[in-house]
Amino acid sequence: MWSGASLRLEALDIDHALPWSARPCGDLWNLVLASRRVNQHEKRDQLPSAPTLAQAREPILAWWRTAWDADAALAEQF
């Protein structure tokens, strides 16, 4: 989500879009796919900047549709 690069399964992390340190929230809407390198070494517990969030908007919305809306039970909760 944050780098715009294609994600590979072997280098994938689940990241809190709004970090736990800023807002302790494990809700589904706050979980996104991220590059392990970016998540663990660049973003870490920092809030994404407004331009980064704007750039990630469409990939995040696509992720939500794919991950949560595709499953009826999750879509209802989400």
C-alpha positions as CSV (number, residue, x, y, z in Angstrom):
1,M,0.0,0.0,0.0
2,W,2.7,2.4,1.0
3,S,5.3,1.9,-1.7
4,G,3.1,1.3,-4.7
5,A,5.2,-1.7,-5.6
6,S,3.8,-5.1,-6.4
7,L,3.7,-7.3,-3.2
8,R,5.2,-10.8,-3.1
9,L,3.8,-13.3,-0.7
10,E,7.2,-14.1,0.8
11,A,7.8,-10.4,1.6
12,L,4.3,-9.5,2.8
13,D,3.2,-8.0,6.1
14,I,-0.1,-7.1,7.5
15,D,0.2,-3.5,8.7
16,H,-1.9,-1.2,10.8
17,A,-2.7,1.8,8.6
18,L,-2.9,3.9,11.7
19,P,-0.2,2.5,13.9
20,W,-1.1,0.9,17.2
21,S,1.1,3.5,19.0
22,A,-1.2,6.3,17.6
23,R,-4.5,4.5,17.9
24,P,-4.8,1.0,19.4
25,C,-7.1,-0.5,16.9
26,G,-7.1,-4.0,15.4
27,D,-10.3,-3.5,13.5
28,L,-10.4,-4.9,9.9
29,W,-10.5,-1.4,8.3
30,N,-7.2,-0.6,9.9
31,L,-5.3,-3.6,8.5
32,V,-3.6,-3.4,5.1
33,L,-1.1,-5.3,3.1
34,A,2.4,-3.9,3.0
35,S,5.9,-4.7,2.0
36,R,7.7,-6.3,5.0
37,R,10.7,-4.0,4.3
38,V,8.5,-0.8,4.3
39,N,6.5,-1.9,7.3
40,Q,9.4,-3.0,9.5
41,H,12.1,-0.5,8.4
42,E,10.5,2.6,7.0
43,K,6.9,3.2,8.3
44,R,7.2,1.2,11.5
45,D,5.0,3.0,14.2
46,Q,4.8,6.3,12.2
47,L,1.6,7.8,10.9
48,P,1.5,7.9,7.1
49,S,1.7,11.4,5.7
50,A,-1.4,13.0,4.0
51,P,0.2,12.6,0.5
52,T,1.1,8.9,1.2
53,L,-2.5,8.2,2.4
54,A,-3.9,10.0,-0.7
55,Q,-1.6,7.9,-3.0
56,A,-2.7,4.7,-1.1
57,R,-6.4,5.5,-1.3
58,E,-7.3,3.4,-4.3
59,P,-5.1,0.4,-3.4
60,I,-6.6,0.4,0.1
61,L,-10.2,0.6,-1.2
62,A,-9.3,-2.3,-3.6
63,W,-7.9,-4.3,-0.8
64,W,-11.0,-3.8,1.3
65,R,-13.2,-4.9,-1.6
66,T,-11.1,-8.0,-2.2
67,A,-10.5,-9.0,1.4
68,W,-13.7,-8.1,3.2
69,D,-16.6,-7.5,0.7
70,A,-15.9,-10.9,-1.1
71,D,-16.9,-12.8,2.1
72,A,-20.6,-12.2,3.0
73,A,-20.0,-12.6,6.8
74,L,-17.0,-10.2,6.8
75,A,-18.8,-7.7,4.5
76,E,-21.7,-7.6,6.9
77,Q,-19.3,-6.8,9.8
78,F,-17.2,-4.4,7.8
